[in-house]
Amino acid sequence: MSKRFIDLSSLPKAFRKLELSLKWAYVWVWNNCDASGYWEIDEDYFEFENAGISWSSLDWSVLDCHVLLHDDGILLTDFIPVNYGTLKQDYNPHKPAFRAIEKNNLVLNLSLNQACFKLIEEDEDEEEYENKGGAGGSLHPVNPDLMGFKGKCRFWLEEEKNYIWGKQDDFAIDDLERKIKEVHRRAGMPTDKEALYGTFMHLIEKLPEWVRENKFSLDYINQKFNEVTNAINSNKQSGKKGAAPISDQDEARLRALLESGALLGVD
């Protein structure tokens, strides 16, 4: 590509607080990837170009859904939308992107307008591949254990619930992660990604069946979660004098709400 653009506004706000080395690495990969957003990992070359930064020390999971890792490659999912807009098969300026997608054995997720790694083996029957979603289906790295909270939630929703992920869900899941972490912290519970993901799955299980089948959305869960987090926020009240810290009784209530499912209005 003779010219490429970069847009950091699509990244979560947490990007601002990342280690400088990871910020620099993200921008470096963006400037060195091919037309599909893919870069074949070459640790020696990266460390030669970026003296003092060890590739193995970079924790890409904090940018899950924006950065995908698989085998020997790294894929920046925002690269195509930022540099091409919606890809068009017969439009000459977009042909380099399609050639790169084919060369790297990627697929184009039409609903997201992003290149993705395939979930299937190369020798799998083509018809079975189409039944799993084809080029417009839900395609992510094979191992969700390598993902962060957002990636694990999105992977499960798209694979198990056939959930259609939209831009609004990026904001909803970021907000949910923040709220779940705050509840865990206030209740003295672990705040690692596995613990937060476990609570998220517990909330899904506690949803009324009718909601799960007819009204399920991250916005709905986020709205219900507000009923509990408002109790926390009322005790924080930043900027107001005399704001009391959350009491032991409130902490016990929050823990009970999480365990009972009352958080989502379930008796």
C-alpha positions in Angstrom: 0.0 0.0 0.0 1.4 3.4 -0.9 -0.5 5.1 1.9 -2.3 3.9 4.9 -4.5 5.5 7.6 -4.8 4.7 11.3 -7.7 5.5 13.6 -7.3 4.8 17.4 -10.8 6.1 18.2 -12.2 2.6 17.8 -10.0 1.2 20.5 -11.3 0.9 24.1 -10.5 3.8 26.5 -8.2 1.4 28.3 -5.8 1.9 25.4 -4.8 5.2 27.0 -3.5 3.4 30.1 -1.6 0.6 28.4 2.1 0.2 28.7 3.9 2.4 26.2 5.6 -0.7 24.7 2.2 -2.2 23.7 0.9 1.1 22.3 4.1 1.4 20.2 3.9 -2.3 19.1 0.3 -1.9 17.9 1.2 1.1 15.8 4.3 -0.6 14.5 2.4 -3.7 13.4 -0.3 -1.4 11.8 2.5 0.2 9.7 4.1 -3.1 8.8 1.1 -5.4 8.2 -0.2 -6.3 4.7 -3.3 -5.0 3.0 -5.6 -7.3 5.0 -4.2 -6.2 8.4 -2.1 -9.4 8.8 1.5 -9.6 9.8 3.5 -12.8 10.0 5.2 -12.7 13.3 8.9 -12.4 13.1 10.1 -11.8 16.7 13.8 -11.2 15.7 12.9 -8.5 13.1 10.4 -6.8 15.5 13.0 -6.7 18.3 15.7 -5.4 15.9 13.3 -2.6 14.7 12.1 -1.8 18.3 15.2 -2.1 20.5 14.3 -2.7 24.1 10.9 -4.2 23.5 10.5 -8.0 23.8 7.8 -9.5 21.6 7.1 -12.2 24.2 6.4 -9.6 26.9 3.5 -8.0 25.0 0.1 -8.9 26.4 -2.2 -8.6 23.3 -5.2 -10.0 25.2 -6.1 -6.5 26.5 -6.9 -5.5 22.9 -9.0 -8.6 22.1 -11.4 -8.3 19.2 -9.1 -5.6 17.9 -6.1 -7.8 17.7 -6.3 -11.6 16.9 -3.5 -14.0 17.3 -3.3 -17.4 15.6 -0.4 -19.7 14.9 2.4 -17.5 13.5 0.3 -14.5 12.6 -1.3 -11.4 14.1 -4.3 -9.7 12.6 -5.6 -6.2 13.2 -9.3 -6.3 12.7 -9.8 -2.6 12.3 -7.3 -2.2 9.5 -9.7 -3.0 6.6 -12.6 -0.7 7.8 -10.2 2.2 8.4 -8.2 1.9 5.1 -10.9 0.7 2.7 -14.3 1.1 4.1 -16.7 -1.6 2.8 -14.7 -3.9 0.6 -16.0 -4.4 -3.0 -14.9 -7.4 -5.0 -14.5 -5.8 -8.4 -13.2 -2.4 -7.2 -9.6 -2.1 -8.3 -8.3 -0.2 -5.2 -9.7 -3.0 -3.0 -8.0 -5.9 -4.9 -4.8 -5.8 -2.8 -6.9 -6.5 0.3 -8.7 -9.5 -1.3 -5.3 -10.9 -2.6 -3.9 -10.6 0.9 -6.9 -12.3 2.5 -6.5 -15.2 0.0 -2.7 -15.4 0.5 -3.0 -15.6 4.3 -5.8 -18.2 4.2 -8.2 -15.7 5.9 -11.8 -15.1 5.3 -13.8 -11.9 5.1 -16.6 -11.6 7.7 -19.1 -9.6 5.6 -21.3 -8.5 8.5 -18.3 -6.9 10.2 -16.3 -6.0 7.1 -13.2 -7.6 8.8 -10.7 -10.2 7.9 -10.8 -13.2 10.3 -9.0 -16.4 10.9 -10.8 -19.6 9.9 -12.1 -21.9 12.5 -11.9 -25.0 10.3 -9.1 -27.2 9.0 -8.1 -26.8 5.4 -9.3 -30.3 4.4 -12.7 -29.9 5.9 -15.6 -30.3 3.5 -16.5 -27.0 1.8 -20.2 -27.6 2.3 -19.7 -28.2 6.0 -17.7 -24.9 6.1 -20.6 -23.0 4.5 -23.0 -24.5 7.1 -20.7 -23.1 9.8 -21.0 -19.6 8.5 -18.8 -19.3 5.4 -17.3 -16.0 4.7 -20.0 -14.1 6.4 -20.3 -16.1 9.6 -18.7 -15.9 13.0 -15.0 -16.4 12.6 -12.4 -15.9 15.3 -9.2 -17.5 16.6 -9.6 -21.2 17.4 -8.5 -20.9 21.1 -10.8 -18.6 23.1 -8.6 -19.2 26.2 -6.1 -16.7 24.7 -8.7 -14.0 24.6 -9.5 -11.3 27.1 -13.0 -10.8 28.7 -14.6 -9.2 25.7 -13.2 -11.7 23.3 -14.4 -14.7 25.3 -17.9 -13.2 25.7 -18.1 -12.4 22.1 -16.8 -15.8 21.0 -19.4 -17.6 23.2 -22.3 -15.4 22.1 -21.6 -15.7 18.4 -20.8 -19.5 18.5 -23.4 -20.7 20.9 -26.2 -18.1 20.6 -25.7 -17.1 16.9 -25.6 -13.5 18.3 -25.0 -10.8 15.7 -22.4 -8.5 17.1 -22.8 -4.8 16.4 -20.9 -1.7 17.2 -23.2 -0.9 20.2 -22.2 -4.2 21.7 -18.5 -3.1 21.9 -19.7 -0.3 24.2 -22.1 -2.5 26.2 -19.5 -5.2 26.9 -16.9 -2.6 28.0 -19.4 -1.1 30.3 -20.4 -4.5 31.7 -16.8 -5.5 32.3 -16.2 -2.3 34.2 -19.3 -2.9 36.3 -18.7 -6.5 37.0 -15.2 -5.7 38.1 -16.4 -3.0 40.4 -18.9 -5.4 42.0 -16.3 -8.1 42.4 -13.9 -5.6 44.0 -16.4 -4.2 46.4 -17.5 -7.8 47.4 -13.9 -9.0 47.8 -14.1 -11.3 44.9 -11.4 -12.0 42.3 -11.1 -9.5 39.4 -9.2 -11.5 36.8 -10.7 -12.2 33.4 -11.7 -15.7 34.2 -13.6 -14.6 37.3 -15.3 -11.8 35.4 -16.2 -14.1 32.6 -17.6 -16.6 35.1 -20.0 -14.0 36.5 -21.0 -13.0 33.0 -22.0 -16.6 32.2 -23.8 -16.9 35.5 -25.9 -13.8 34.5 -26.7 -15.4 31.2 -27.8 -18.6 32.9 -30.0 -16.7 35.4 -31.9 -14.8 32.7 -35.6 -15.8 32.4 -36.1 -18.3 29.5 -38.4 -15.9 27.6 -35.7 -13.2 27.7 -33.0 -15.6 26.6 -35.1 -16.6 23.6 -36.8 -13.4 22.6 -35.2 -10.3 24.1 -31.6 -11.2 24.7 -29.1 -8.4 24.1 -26.1 -7.1 25.9 -27.9 -3.8 26.2 -30.6 -5.6 28.2 -28.1 -7.2 30.6 -26.3 -3.9 30.9 -29.5 -2.1 31.8 -30.4 -4.7 34.5 -26.9 -4.5 35.9 -27.4 -0.8 36.5 -29.9 -1.6 39.2 -27.1 -3.0 41.4 -24.2 -0.7 40.3 -26.4 2.3 41.1 -26.2 1.3 44.7 -22.4 1.3 44.5 -22.3 4.7 42.7 -24.6 6.3 45.2 -22.0 5.5 47.9 -19.1 6.7 45.8 -20.5 10.1 44.7 -17.2 11.6 43.6 -17.0 15.3 44.4 -19.6 15.2 47.2 -18.6 15.6 50.8 -19.5 13.0 53.3 -19.8 10.1 50.8 -19.6 7.0 52.9 -17.7 3.9 51.6 -19.8 0.9 50.9 -20.7 -1.0 54.0 -20.0 -4.6 54.9 -23.8 -5.2 54.7 -23.8 -3.8 51.1 -20.9 -5.9 50.1 -22.7 -9.0 51.4 -25.9 -7.9 49.5 -23.9 -7.6 46.3 -22.4 -11.0 46.7 -25.8 -12.5 47.4 -27.3 -10.8 44.4 -24.6 -12.2 42.2 -25.0 -15.8 43.5 -28.8 -15.8 43.5 -29.5 -14.2 40.1 -31.6 -11.5 41.7 -29.2 -9.1 39.9 -31.3 -9.6 36.7 -34.7 -9.7 38.4 -34.8 -13.5 38.9 -36.6 -14.7 42.0 
